[in-house]
Amino acid sequence: MGLKPIVRVSFEAGELIREHPPKLYNANKQLVFEIARSSGFPFEGQVDYARWLAQELPEEVTLQSAFSVRPGYFAYAVSGDPTAVAWHVNFSDPHLFFAYGGQLLAQDELQVAEHPILGSVREALDARDMPTLTVDEWDIPTPVTIAGAQRRCVFDTLPNPAAGCPSGLYGNAFAKATGEQVEAATLPLAPPTMSNILAMAAPRPSFGDYTREEIFNALCTVFTGFAAARTESERLVPDVSRTVIHTGFWGCGAYGGNRRLMTILQAFAADLADVEVVFWASDEPGIQLAEDAHQWYQRQRQDTPSVGSFLDCLVDERFLWGVSNGT
């Protein structure tokens, strides 16, 4: 696709974790980290960081990419297909991994807790005085890809009455959890698995109807991120035939984004970038919503092949902003 990153930096994982250990200001986060490195397996491998400038949208789209909806949350399963490269979206703050060391545990912080080398990437970039932005100072999207991040543990945020966590440990609940509850929820992976991360900042919270500019900027962000992941996949595995993006209700938690619109935009971006999407929709209502949104998208695409006309169609739908879930 001819994409080139603004910057690319490669790190050796063992050296990276030694020279730039994650800075964890919360005892529960520190406990998760200690368990994550307790397996005895070393931090190893090459970690490739790249930051990408927003790409122009194509004028038309003719592709029909695979889009599947699954129950639950990211599983990070290891694919048996050597020609497929998987990426997992980080629902990023405009400042990359901004709150990873603090007391809360939203999707962004959970992903860093399970992949602690991501915190080291942030610290290494800061030490080099390099920008750590997924949206630049002019509000232009600059998604980030990080290939080769070890997933060192699984942290279970789901309700666990037996451990004294009837509502689970997601979001604000993590800050109130005891050390025993955190330890019960953390499983070290032996050996660790490898993940590729795509960090994209969703549109900042607003209210009322989505404007055309908001919809356009969100689509531009996702298209750039998906296209960057495909470019990196082809660099990492030259004979790759599939780039698979694992995502979900991007920007629909703390930011209060519209779930239906964010599903449609990611399906559209997948067709524009020629990647596959696996959409994790948590529960049955989420699954139904995501499937309905994708079916609507497929029907509308038949009559609106141009990108501009489809954007007009989305504006005409008058999608409404929601409210933050408080995480």
N, C-alpha and C positions, 0 to 999 in steps of 0.2 A: 504493500500500500504506500510505500515511500515515506513512512513516518520516521522522523529522527528525534531523539529526546533532546531536551534543553541541556541536560546533564546526565551522565551515567557514571556511577562509582561502584567498584567491586571491592568487597571485603572478604577476608578469610575469617570464618565464624569464630574459631578459637581465639584468634588475636583480637577480634572485635569485642568479644565478651570480656576479655581480660583488660583491655585498655579503656573500654567504655561500658562498664557494667550499667545495667538499668538503675535509674535513680528512683527508688521507691520510698515514698514519704508516709506510707500507711502500713501498719503492722500486718493487716490481712493480706495486702499485696505482697509484702515481704515473705510471708508464710507460703503463699502459693509459689513464689519463685524458688524458695528453698526446696519445696517438694518437687518442683519441675526439674531441678538439677540433681535430685537425689538418686536417680536411676543408675548412675555410674557411667552412662554413655557420654562421650565428650561432645562439646559443641564443635561441629566440623562442617566442612563444605564451603562453597563459595556463595556469598550473598550479593546479589546484583540489584542495586538501587538505580532507578531512572525516573526522571520527572519530565512530563510531556506538556507541550503547549497546545491549547485548544485548536482543533482542526475545523476547517470549513465543512459544512454539511454538503453531501452530494445533492444534486438537483432532483434526481429521481432514484427510486429503489425498486429493484425487480426481484430480489432474493426473498426466499421464504425459509428462514432458519428454524432449527428445532428449538422448541420452547416447552419445557415440561415443568409441572408443578408437583412438589413433594410436601408431605407433612413433616412437621418438626423444624429443627434448626440445623445449621451447618454440621455435616457429619465428617467432612474432610476425609472421605474414604479414598483409599489408594486405588487408582484405576488400573485395570489389567490390560488396557489398550496402550501400547507403547507409542502410538502415533497421536494420542490425545494429550493435550496439556490443559490442566485444570487451574483455574484462578478463583480466589474467594474475595468478594468485595469487602472492603473495610468502609463502614459508614462514617466517613472521616469528618473531623473538624477541619475548618480551613487551615489550621495549624496542625501539621501531621503529628498524630499520637499525642495531642496536647495534654490530655489529663491522664495518661497511662499510669502514672505513679501515685495518684491520689486515691481518695476513699470510695469513689463511685465505680460502678461496673455496668456501663451500657455496652452496646455491641462493640464499639471501638476498643474500649478498655479490656473487655473480655478476650478479644482476639490477641491483644498484646500480652495479656497474662498467660495465655496458652502458648504464645510464640515470643518468649522474652527477648529473643535476639532483635525483635522490632524496636524495643526500647533502646537497645544498644545502637541501632542504626540512627535513631533520633539523636542520641548523645554524640555520636561521631560526627554527624552533620553539624550540630551546634558547635562542636570543638573546632571544626574547619570554617566556621562562620559562613556556612552555606544556607540559603533559604530553605525553610522546611514548610512550604506552603502548598496546599492543594488548590488554593484559589489565590491569585496574586493580588498585589496592592491595587490593581485597577479592576478587580472583580472578574478577571478572566480565569476560567478553569485551567488548572495545571495538575491533572491527576498524576498519581505516583504508582509505579509498579515496583514490587520487591520480590525477586525470585530467589528461591532456595532458603526459606525460613523454616527452621526446625519447629515442629509442634511438639513441645516437651511434656505437656500434660493435658488432661481433660478436666475442665471445671464444670460441674453440674449445677446449673442455676435453677433447675426445676424444683417444685415443692417436694419436701422430704419430711413428713411429720415425725418419722422415727428419729431424725436428727434434730428435732426442734425447729424445723424450718417449714411450717405449713404453707407459707406463701412463696417459698423459694428464696434465692439469694441474688436475684437480678436487680440492677439499678441501685436505688437507695438502700435496699435491704442488706446489701453487702457491707455497707459501712457500719451497720449495727450488729453484724454477726459476731459470734464468739470465735476464738481460735479453734475450738473443737468443731464447730459447725463448718468452718472453712476447710479444716483438715479432712473432714468426712466427705466434703464435696470435691476434693482434688485427687485425681488419679494420675500418677506419673506414667508416661508412655515409655516402654522399654521394648524395642528401641524407639526413638523418636521417629515421627514421620516428617515428610517435607511438604511445605505449602508454598504456593505463589499468591501474593497479596496484591490486590488492586484497590488503592485508596482514592476515594472520590468524595468530595464534599457536596452534600445535597443543598438545594436552594435554602437560603436563610428563611426563618419563619416569617410569615406574613398573615394576612387575613382577607376575607372576602373572596372574590373570584380570582383565579390565577390570570395574570396578564400574559399577553403574547410573549413579552420579553422574558418573563419567568419561565414559561414553558420552553421557549427557544434555548435559554441558557442551560436548563436542566438537560434537554436533549443533547446539546453540544457537549456537556460534561460527560454524559454516559457514552455517547458515540466516541469521543476522544479516548476515554478510558478503555472501552471495549476494543477499539482499533489498536491502542497501545499494547494491550494484552495479546492480541493476535500477532502483532509485530514481534513482541518478545518471545512468544511461543515459537515462531518460525526461526528466530535467531538461536534459541536454545535447542530446538529439535528440527533441523533443516527439512526433514521429510515428514513433518507434522501434517496431518490432514484435518485435525479438529482442534479448535480452541473452545473450551467449555468454561463458561462463567457461572459461578455459583453466587446467587444474590437473593434478595428478598424485598421486604417493604422498605426500601432505601429512603431515608429521610422522613419516615412516618412515625417515629417514636418521639424523642425529645423535640424535634422540629415541627411536629404536627402536620406533616405532608399528607396529601390526598393519596390513599392507598391505590385507588383505581387508576389515577393518572400516572403514578410512579411505576405501576406495573406495565401500563401501555407504553410509556416512554422507553422502558428497558427492552420490551419486545421489539419496538421500532428500531432502536439503536442496534439490536442484535442483527436485524436484517440489513441495516446500513453497513455494519462492520463485518458481516459474514462470520458470526460466531454463534455457538449454541448457548442457550441459557437453561440452567437448572434453578428454578425459583422455589425457595424454601418459604412456605406460607404458614408455618407454626401449627395452627389448629384448623378444625373443620370450617368455621366461618371464613377464615383467611384463605383456605384452599378454594372455597366456592367463589369468593370475591376475585381471586387471581385468575381462575379459569374463566369466569364470566368476562373479566376485563380483556383477557386475551382473545376470546371469541369475538367480542365487540371490535377489537383491533383488526382481526382478520377480515371481518365483514367490511369495515370502512376502507381498508387498504385496497379492496377490489375496485373501488370507485375513485380513489384518490392516490394515484401512483406518484405524484410529485410531492416532494418534501414540503414545499410551501403550502400547497392545498391541504395537506394533512394537518399541518400546524393550524391553519385556519379552522379546520374541522374541530380540532381540540379546543380552540378558543371559543367556538360557538357552543360547545358543550357546557361551558361555564362551570368548570370544576372548582369546588370550594376548598379553601384551606381548612384543615382541622385544628385541633388543639394539642398541645404537648401532653405526653403521658407522664411527664414529671421525672423521667429518668435522666 
